[in-house]
Amino acid sequence: MVTTVLNEAGLAIYGSFPDPLPSSAFDPACQATFGANRTAVVVDSPYYPPAPSIDGSDPDARIQLQSVGTDYLWKCSGWTLARNWVQNGGQVYVGEYQLGASYPGNSAVSYCTEPGVVCHQDDIEIVFGTVPSPTAAQSALVTEMQQRYKAFMTTGNPNVAGLATWTAATSSNVNAFPLGSTGPVVVGAGLATWTAATSSNVNAFPLGSTGPVVVGAGLATWTAATSSN
C-alpha cells in the first residue's frame, strides 16, 4: 500500500511562508529548487497556473508551490515506485487521503486547519485510531482503514466485504483510490512532466569548497540496477 495525503507540502510551504507570496515569487522559488531549465518545464506546464483570487488581488504563489511540492516530493515519487513495483511482478494499492485529522503541531499552521485541507502527517491518527473527538466521517475512515490494513497484512489485499473496491495499480495506471471521500483523485502532472523537469543537469553546488561536484553514476545506471528486482 502506497498512500499520500491531499496536501502533503502544505505544512512546509505555509509553515515557511506564513504570509501570502506575490505571484512573481513562484518562478524564483522553483528555480531555487530545480534550476532554470527544469523550472521552465514546470512553469510552462498546464498543471500549476496561478490560483485566481476572490477579490481580484495578486494570486498567492503559495497555492502553486504547495501543489508543486506535493507532486514532486510525494505523489510522483510514490506513484512511480508503484508502477515500477508492478512492472517487476509486485502488487500495489495506491491511495490518497482526502480526509485526515490535524496532527499535533500542524495546528500551528493555519492552512493545515482549513476545511478540506489534509497536510503531511494528518493520516497518522486515522491509521492508528487515535483521533481525539473524531467527527462521524473521521470515525468511519478510522474503521475502514483498520479493516483494510488488517486485510492487507493478512492477505496482501486491502479489499474487505462491504467496502468500495480498491483496484490494484497497473504499470500504466496506478488507480489511485480516494480515502475518506468519493474522489476523484486528481492525477495532475505525470511522470513525463517530472522526468523532463529532472532529466537534465542537476546543477549540484559544492558546499565548503570550490568543487567540482562529481556526477558519478546517473539515473540510467541506477534504473538499470533496480529495474530487474
N, C-alpha and C positions, 0 to 999 in steps of 0.2 A: 504494500500500500504506500503510495507516494501522494502526500497531501500538502497543500499550501493554504494560505488564507487570502481573503479577497484583497486586502490592502497591506501586504507584507512590509512594504517600505514606509508605511505611514508614520510609524514611531520614529524612524531615523530622520526622515525628511522634515516632518513638522516639529520634532524634538530639536533638530539642529537649527531650524528657521521658524521661530515662534510667530514671527510677523510675516504678512504677505510679501512675496517677492515680485518685482515687476516682471512682465513677460520677457523683457530683454535679458533677464538673468538665466533663462533656460539654456541658451546656446553656450555661454561660457561655463555654466555649471556642468554641462555634458562634456565640454572639451577638457575640463579638469580631470575627468574620469577616463574618457575614451580617446582623447586626442582629436585633432581637426578632421582627419579623413573619416574616422568612424562616426564622429558627431554629425557629419554631413549626411551620412546614411540614415541616422536616427531622425534628424530634423526633417529630412526630405520624405520620410515615410509618412503614410496617412494615419498612423496609429497614435500619434502624440500631438494633436492640434491644441492650440490654446483653448482653455475652457472659457466659454463666454460668461461674463459676469452679469449678475442680475440687474445691477444699477448702471451698466454701461461703462464702468470704470475699467482700468487696465487689468487684464486677466492675471490671476495669481499663478506664477510659474510653479509653485509647489505642487499643484494638481498634476501637471505634466511630469514633474520629477518623481512623484510618488508612483505614477504608472510605469515610467521607465525603470525605476528601481525594482519594482515588483516583478516586472517581466524579466529584466536582465539577471537579477541575482537569484530569484526563486522559481518563477514559472517556467522560463525557457530551460533552465538547467535541469529542473525536476522532470519536465516533460521529455527532454532529450534523453535523460537517463532511462526513463520508462520505455521509450521506443527502442533504444539500444538493447535494453534487457530482453524485450520481446524478440528482437531480431536474433538474439543469441539463445533462444529457447526458453526464456523465462515467462512468467505470467505476472502481470502488473495491473493494479487497480489504482487509477488516478482520481483524486478528488480535490475539491476546493471548498473550504469552509466559508459559507456566505452568511453564517450566523456564528457568533462567538460569545465570550464572556470576558470583559475587560480584565486583563491580568494585573495583579498588583504592580504598580509602577507605571503602567500605561496610562492610568488616570491622570498622571502629571502632565500629559499631553492632551489638550482639549480635543484635538482632532480625533483621537482614538476613542473618545466617549460619545461622538456624534452618532445618531441613529443610522444604522446601515453600514457603519464602518467596522471592519474586522482587522485589527492590527496584528503584527507579529506577536506571537505568544498567546493570542486570545483563544486559541484552540486547546490550550493545555488543561484548563479546568473543566472543559467539556469532556475531554478524553478520560480524565481521572475522576469525574463525577464530584468535583469539589466546589462547584459554583455556589457562592453564598447567595441565598434568597433568589433562586433562579426563577425566571419567567416560565410560563407554560411551554413556550417554544423551546427555551433552553433545556428544560427538563425532558422534553420529548427527544431532543437531539442527544442529550447525555445517554438516555436509554437506548436510542438507536445505535450510537457509536459503540457502546459497551457490548451490545449484541453483535455488531459487525466485527469488532476486534476479537471477540471470543470465537466467532465462526472462522475468522481468518487464521487465528493462531492454531486452531484445531484441524482445519481442513484446507487452508490456503485460499479460501474463497470467502469474501465478506458478505455474501448474499444470504439472507435469512428469510424464511417464510413470513409473509405479511408485510415486508418492506419492499420499497421500489427496487427494481433490478439495477444493480451496479455492473455495467458492462466492462469487461476487461479491455485493456489497451491493445491496440494492434501496432504494427510497425509504421503505419501511416496515419493513424488516428488514435489519440490517447483516450478518447471517450470520457473526458473529464466529467465527473459526477458532482452535482451541487449538493453540498452537505448543509442542511439546515434551511433549505429553500427549494423551490421547484425550478430554480435556474432561470435562464441558461447560464453556462459558464462561457464567458467571452474568450474567444481564442486570442484575439489581438495579434501582435507581431509574432510571426512564426520563426522557425529555425532559419529560414532563408535570410530574413532581415538581420538577425543577430549574428549569423555566420558572416554576412557581408560586413557587419559592423565590427567584427573582431578578427577577421582573417588577415588583415594587413599588419604592418609593423606595430608592435605593442609599445614602442617608444619608451622602453624601460629606462628609468633615470637612476644614475649611480649616486647613492646616498653615502656621503662620507669620503668620497674620492672623486677623481676626475674621470673614472671609468676606463674603458667602456664596460657595459653590461654584456656578458657573453650570452648569446641566444641559446646555444645548445640544442637539445632535442626539441623539435617543434611539434605542432599539432598532428602532422601526418605521422610522425614516429609513434606518438602515444596513442593515436587512433588505431594504428596497426597493432600496437602492443596489447590493446584491450578489446579489439573487435571480435576475437575468437573465443573469449571466455566470459 
